[in-house]
Amino acid sequence: MRFGPCAIDEAQGAILAHSMRLNARVIKKGSVLSAADCEDLRAAGHESVIAAVLEPGDAGEDDAARAMAEAVAGGGLRVSDAATGRCNLYALESGLLRVRVDAVNAANAVDEALTIATPPDYARLEAGQLAATAKVIPYAAARMALDTVCGHLRCGLVLHRFQAMRAALIVTQVDGQKDSIIAKGIGAVEARLSGLGSAAMPARILPHEADALRGGIDAAMADAPDLLLILGGSATSDRQDVAPAALEASGGVIERFGMPVDPGNLLVLGRIGATPAIILPGCARSPALNGADWVLERIVARLPVTARDIAGMGVGGLLKEMPGRPHPREKIKR
């Protein structure tokens, strides 16, 4: 692509780089100059314009942007029409977006003319939400570079839709704990599940004791839930504490105790057979974002969640402070 001053006599078919105001009208930036445009420019006293002229081996900005978007789009995504060198991808359904980070980074390193931006890996998207934008910086790009970029991007984004689950919910209660606290916790968990297109079976409220909880787990599993959730009346502080001990006594396995996400440190991930089980942290009683949300989202999107996955959540795991949330973090003295 050639860019710079272009004589009016040679400007037909060139792309105008800056809007030009004439007596009767404005020729907008990005316009492909027609014979009539050139005549009007000449009549207005212009001898040249700043323009871009495509050469053999170039791809126009819209064609290049569309090619990148189509290359990167995997399942669950819609590619928009391209305009002004930009082409967007949108989520067709609610779900989690998987991003091949290395592929996107490699694509963005090929040529400064060709760029693609995405949300973080595992971003939660609602139907119709922007999933990526491919943008060509100048008015054209070399087709060889474009082919390389598209090769890197091939199916680099996939949206994993949320699939409805039936969750068994067990809530334990310690002596003196107000019923309003129990109700608040149940409501928060039910709202989380509803937001993911899932639902909780009627909650079982039990004493915060290992034997009682074991019986509740056995009864809940008899209903063949897709997911088991336990919200303890007291925070889990050890693998041998009430909730983990009861889960193991019911034939369950603890896969990860705790997580490097705050709020959400005290989450416990386990399973009974093939059924995932989560011992929720106390912060799950609040609607505010916490580590339990990240684990629930992956499970409902039918994505694996392993101990290694949770261990990798620390970077970005210091979540936004919520006003009114009590916490032991030291306040900075000014």
Backbone torsions as a table, in degrees:
resi	resn	phi	psi	omega
1	MET	NA	132.9	173.1
2	ARG	-98.9	136.8	-178.4
3	PHE	-134.0	132.6	177.3
4	GLY	147.8	-162.3	-179.8
5	PRO	-62.2	138.3	-179.1
6	CYS	-136.3	125.4	179.9
7	ALA	-62.2	142.1	-178.7
8	ILE	-56.6	-36.9	-178.4
9	ASP	-64.7	-18.7	-178.5
10	GLU	-115.0	9.7	-169.4
11	ALA	-90.3	-10.8	-179.6
12	GLN	-60.8	128.8	-177.1
13	GLY	90.0	-10.4	177.5
14	ALA	-78.1	161.6	-179.5
15	ILE	-102.3	119.8	-176.4
16	LEU	-69.1	128.1	-175.3
17	ALA	-85.8	-26.0	-177.9
18	HIS	-138.4	139.6	179.8
19	SER	-58.4	142.3	-179.4
20	MET	-121.3	121.5	178.1
21	ARG	-94.6	118.6	177.1
22	LEU	-103.5	179.6	-178.0
23	ASN	-62.3	-41.5	-172.6
24	ALA	-101.8	-18.3	-174.3
25	ARG	-161.4	177.0	176.9
26	VAL	-118.9	130.8	171.1
27	ILE	-96.1	116.6	-170.1
28	LYS	-79.5	150.8	172.7
29	LYS	-50.5	136.7	178.6
30	GLY	89.8	-5.9	178.6
31	SER	-70.3	140.9	171.0
32	VAL	-85.0	117.4	-171.2
33	LEU	-70.3	127.4	177.7
34	SER	-93.6	174.5	176.3
35	ALA	-61.2	-39.4	179.4
36	ALA	-66.2	-39.3	177.2
37	ASP	-59.9	-45.5	-178.8
38	CYS	-63.6	-38.1	178.5
39	GLU	-65.3	-42.7	178.4
40	ASP	-64.4	-39.9	178.5
41	LEU	-64.1	-42.8	179.1
42	ARG	-63.9	-41.7	-179.7
43	ALA	-65.2	-28.8	179.8
44	ALA	-83.5	2.1	174.9
45	GLY	95.5	8.6	-179.2
46	HIS	-87.5	134.2	177.4
47	GLU	-100.5	-20.5	179.6
48	SER	-153.9	165.7	175.7
49	VAL	-137.2	160.2	171.4
50	ILE	-87.4	121.6	-173.3
51	ALA	-149.6	165.4	174.6
52	ALA	-110.8	136.5	179.6
53	VAL	-122.0	117.8	179.3
54	LEU	-71.8	145.4	-179.8
55	GLU	-119.7	165.8	176.2
56	PRO	-54.1	136.2	-178.0
57	GLY	92.6	-1.1	177.4
58	ASP	-95.8	150.1	170.1
59	ALA	-114.9	131.7	177.5
60	GLY	-61.0	157.5	-173.0
61	GLU	-59.0	-43.6	-178.1
62	ASP	-68.5	-42.4	178.3
63	ASP	-62.5	-40.3	-179.4
64	ALA	-68.4	-42.7	179.2
65	ALA	-62.6	-43.4	179.2
66	ARG	-63.2	-41.1	179.6
67	ALA	-61.6	-41.7	178.3
68	MET	-64.7	-44.1	-178.3
69	ALA	-64.2	-41.9	179.7
70	GLU	-67.7	-34.0	179.5
71	ALA	-67.2	-43.3	-173.4
72	VAL	-79.2	-20.0	-172.4
73	ALA	-74.6	115.5	170.4
74	GLY	-97.5	-155.0	-177.2
75	GLY	-66.1	149.9	173.7
76	GLY	82.2	10.2	-175.7
77	LEU	-126.8	146.6	177.6
78	ARG	-114.1	135.0	178.6
79	VAL	-96.1	129.1	-179.3
80	SER	-83.3	173.5	169.6
81	ASP	-69.4	150.5	178.6
82	ALA	-91.6	143.2	176.3
83	ALA	-155.3	144.2	-179.7
84	THR	48.4	38.0	177.1
85	GLY	74.9	18.6	-178.4
86	ARG	-129.7	140.8	175.0
87	CYS	-140.0	127.8	-174.7
88	ASN	-105.2	156.2	171.7
89	LEU	-117.0	141.1	-178.3
90	TYR	-128.4	148.0	177.5
91	ALA	-72.6	131.9	176.7
92	LEU	-80.3	-27.8	-179.1
93	GLU	-141.5	172.3	174.1
94	SER	-76.9	137.0	-179.7
95	GLY	176.6	-166.6	178.7
96	LEU	-108.2	134.5	-179.9
97	LEU	-93.2	119.6	171.8
98	ARG	-93.1	131.7	-177.7
99	VAL	-120.3	124.4	172.7
100	ARG	-79.1	90.8	-171.1
101	VAL	-58.5	-44.5	-178.9
102	ASP	-61.7	-37.6	-179.2
103	ALA	-67.3	-42.6	179.0
104	VAL	-66.0	-42.1	178.1
105	ASN	-62.9	-41.4	179.3
106	ALA	-64.8	-40.1	179.5
107	ALA	-63.9	-42.8	-178.7
108	ASN	-70.8	-12.9	179.7
109	ALA	-93.3	-5.7	-175.1
110	VAL	-72.3	-51.3	-173.4
111	ASP	-153.3	131.5	-177.1
112	GLU	-63.5	-15.5	179.5
113	ALA	-74.6	-20.3	-170.7
114	LEU	-118.1	120.4	-176.7
115	THR	-135.6	152.1	171.9
116	ILE	-142.3	136.0	-179.8
117	ALA	-122.0	140.1	-178.5
118	THR	-136.9	164.4	167.6
119	PRO	-70.2	175.4	176.6
120	PRO	-65.3	158.5	171.9
121	ASP	-56.9	141.0	-178.5
122	TYR	69.3	20.5	177.0
123	ALA	-65.7	138.8	176.2
124	ARG	-87.2	125.3	-179.0
125	LEU	-122.1	146.0	172.4
126	GLU	-97.0	159.9	179.4
127	ALA	-55.6	131.5	-180.0
128	GLY	88.1	-5.1	-177.9
129	GLN	-80.0	147.5	-179.6
130	LEU	-63.5	128.0	-178.6
131	ALA	-107.7	-22.8	178.1
132	ALA	-173.3	160.0	173.1
133	THR	-137.3	125.6	174.9
134	ALA	-99.1	127.8	-174.9
135	LYS	-133.4	129.2	173.2
136	VAL	-96.8	123.2	-171.7
137	ILE	-71.7	-53.4	176.2
138	PRO	-88.3	-164.5	-176.0
139	TYR	-85.4	-6.7	179.9
140	ALA	-160.5	166.1	177.1
141	ALA	-142.2	154.3	178.0
142	ALA	-67.8	131.6	-178.1
143	ARG	-62.3	-32.5	178.1
144	MET	-63.0	-42.4	177.4
145	ALA	-66.3	-40.9	179.7
146	LEU	-61.4	-42.4	178.9
147	ASP	-61.9	-39.8	178.7
148	THR	-65.0	-44.8	178.9
149	VAL	-60.1	-46.7	-178.6
150	CYS	-63.4	-33.7	175.8
151	GLY	-63.3	-41.4	176.9
152	HIS	-64.8	-38.9	-170.2
153	LEU	-81.9	-9.0	-168.9
154	ARG	-47.3	114.5	-179.9
155	CYS	51.9	41.2	-179.2
156	GLY	-76.0	-13.5	178.2
157	LEU	-125.4	131.2	175.8
158	VAL	-137.6	130.8	176.1
159	LEU	-96.5	121.0	177.2
160	HIS	-97.2	109.6	-173.4
161	ARG	-71.3	150.7	174.3
162	PHE	-71.9	134.5	179.9
163	GLN	-118.8	127.4	-171.3
164	ALA	-53.8	138.4	176.7
165	MET	-126.8	151.0	169.7
166	ARG	-100.2	115.6	-176.6
167	ALA	-106.9	131.2	170.1
168	ALA	-84.4	129.6	-178.8
169	LEU	-118.7	122.5	175.8
170	ILE	-117.0	130.7	179.7
171	VAL	-121.8	127.9	177.0
172	THR	-102.3	153.8	-174.2
173	GLN	-130.1	129.7	175.4
174	VAL	-91.6	161.6	-180.0
175	ASP	-56.9	132.4	175.8
176	GLY	85.3	-3.6	-179.2
177	GLN	-74.2	131.2	-176.1
178	LYS	-68.8	144.5	177.1
179	ASP	-62.4	-28.8	-179.9
180	SER	-65.0	-33.3	177.4
181	ILE	-67.0	-41.3	178.2
182	ILE	-62.7	-46.4	-178.6
183	ALA	-62.7	-39.3	179.2
184	LYS	-62.6	-43.1	-179.9
185	GLY	-64.0	-44.3	179.1
186	ILE	-61.7	-43.8	-179.6
187	GLY	-61.8	-40.8	-179.1
188	ALA	-66.6	-41.9	179.5
189	VAL	-66.6	-44.0	178.9
190	GLU	-61.1	-39.3	179.1
191	ALA	-65.7	-38.9	178.0
192	ARG	-61.0	-46.8	-179.0
193	LEU	-64.8	-41.3	179.7
194	SER	-60.7	-40.2	178.7
195	GLY	-64.5	-18.4	178.7
196	LEU	-102.3	10.5	179.7
197	GLY	75.8	20.1	-178.1
198	SER	-121.4	177.6	-177.2
199	ALA	-146.4	150.8	175.7
200	ALA	-96.2	139.6	170.3
201	MET	-69.4	163.4	179.6
202	PRO	-50.9	130.2	-174.7
203	ALA	-67.7	141.1	171.6
204	ARG	-97.9	125.4	179.4
205	ILE	-108.1	120.4	-173.1
206	LEU	-131.6	160.2	173.2
207	PRO	-63.7	150.3	179.9
208	HIS	-80.4	71.8	-179.4
209	GLU	-138.1	143.5	-173.8
210	ALA	-60.4	-45.0	-177.7
211	ASP	-65.4	-44.2	179.4
212	ALA	-63.4	-40.9	-178.9
213	LEU	-69.1	-37.7	177.6
214	ARG	-60.5	-44.1	178.1
215	GLY	-62.2	-38.5	178.7
216	GLY	-66.0	-39.0	178.2
217	ILE	-64.4	-44.7	179.8
218	ASP	-60.1	-43.0	-179.9
219	ALA	-66.3	-40.6	-179.9
220	ALA	-65.3	-41.1	-178.3
221	MET	-69.4	-22.7	176.5
222	ALA	-64.8	-22.0	178.3
223	ASP	-86.7	4.8	177.7
224	ALA	52.5	57.9	177.3
225	PRO	-73.4	162.6	174.5
226	ASP	-83.3	-17.7	-173.3
227	LEU	-156.9	140.8	176.1
228	LEU	-113.7	127.0	178.4
229	LEU	-120.9	133.6	177.8
230	ILE	-124.5	123.6	176.3
231	LEU	-113.5	106.2	-174.0
232	GLY	-80.0	148.9	176.4
233	GLY	-72.1	-17.5	177.1
234	SER	-134.5	143.3	-176.1
235	ALA	-61.4	141.5	177.1
236	THR	-77.1	124.9	-175.1
237	SER	-120.9	1.5	-179.3
238	ASP	-163.3	155.8	176.8
239	ARG	-61.2	-24.7	-179.9
240	GLN	-93.3	5.9	179.7
241	ASP	-67.4	175.5	-170.5
242	VAL	-54.6	-55.2	-173.2
243	ALA	-68.4	-48.4	177.2
244	PRO	-61.6	-39.1	179.8
245	ALA	-63.3	-41.4	179.6
246	ALA	-66.7	-38.3	178.9
247	LEU	-63.4	-44.6	179.1
248	GLU	-67.4	-36.3	178.6
249	ALA	-65.2	-24.4	178.4
250	SER	-90.5	11.4	178.5
251	GLY	93.4	8.5	-178.7
252	GLY	-85.0	169.9	179.6
253	VAL	-127.5	134.7	174.6
254	ILE	-90.5	119.6	-178.0
255	GLU	-98.4	-27.5	178.2
256	ARG	-156.3	125.5	175.2
257	PHE	-105.0	114.1	-180.0
258	GLY	85.1	161.9	178.9
259	MET	-149.7	151.5	-178.9
260	PRO	-84.2	51.4	178.4
261	VAL	-131.8	132.2	-179.4
262	ASP	-131.2	120.5	2.3
263	PRO	-75.1	150.5	178.7
264	GLY	129.5	4.2	-174.7
265	ASN	-52.0	-36.0	-169.3
266	LEU	-92.2	20.1	174.6
267	LEU	-69.1	144.6	174.8
268	VAL	-124.4	126.7	178.7
269	LEU	-105.5	131.0	178.1
270	GLY	-149.4	-167.6	176.5
271	ARG	-159.5	156.6	169.7
272	ILE	-122.4	107.6	-170.6
273	GLY	64.1	-125.8	178.8
274	ALA	-94.6	1.0	-176.6
275	THR	-88.9	119.2	177.9
276	PRO	-66.8	145.6	179.5
277	ALA	-133.1	135.3	178.1
278	ILE	-125.9	124.1	167.5
279	ILE	-90.7	110.1	-169.8
280	LEU	-74.6	147.0	172.2
281	PRO	-73.6	160.0	-178.9
282	GLY	-60.0	-28.5	-179.2
283	CYS	-66.2	-11.4	177.8
284	ALA	-68.3	-10.7	174.5
285	ARG	-73.0	-14.2	178.7
286	SER	-101.5	149.0	176.3
287	PRO	-75.6	-7.5	-178.0
288	ALA	-65.5	148.7	179.5
289	LEU	-58.7	133.8	175.1
290	ASN	-149.8	177.9	-174.7
291	GLY	-59.2	-29.5	179.0
292	ALA	-61.6	-33.0	178.4
293	ASP	-61.3	-43.6	-178.8
294	TRP	-61.7	-39.7	-179.3
295	VAL	-72.6	-44.5	178.9
296	LEU	-59.7	-43.7	-178.6
297	GLU	-59.0	-43.5	-179.3
298	ARG	-66.7	-40.6	-178.9
299	ILE	-65.1	-45.3	-178.0
300	VAL	-70.3	-25.3	174.4
301	ALA	-82.5	4.4	179.8
302	ARG	60.7	37.1	174.4
303	LEU	-103.3	142.9	-179.5
304	PRO	-66.1	145.1	173.3
305	VAL	-129.8	113.9	-178.4
306	THR	-113.7	171.5	175.3
307	ALA	-58.7	-37.4	179.0
308	ARG	-65.8	-39.7	177.5
309	ASP	-59.4	-45.9	-179.0
310	ILE	-65.9	-38.7	178.4
311	ALA	-61.2	-26.8	-179.1
312	GLY	-87.0	6.0	-177.9
313	MET	-89.8	1.7	-174.7
314	GLY	-66.6	-41.0	177.5
315	VAL	-73.9	115.6	-171.8
316	GLY	92.4	-3.2	-176.7
317	GLY	-84.2	-5.0	174.1
318	LEU	-86.5	94.8	-171.4
319	LEU	-81.2	163.2	-176.0
320	LYS	-58.3	134.8	174.9
321	GLU	-64.6	136.5	178.0
322	MET	-105.6	129.5	179.5
323	PRO	-55.5	135.0	176.9
324	GLY	86.7	-5.1	179.4
325	ARG	-83.2	117.0	179.2
326	PRO	-69.1	139.1	179.7
327	HIS	-156.0	158.2	-177.6
328	PRO	-90.3	5.7	-177.1
329	ARG	-63.6	141.5	-178.1
330	GLU	-69.8	134.2	176.0
331	LYS	-82.8	136.9	-179.5
332	ILE	-76.6	128.7	178.0
333	LYS	-86.7	130.8	-178.4
334	ARG	-105.1	NA	NA
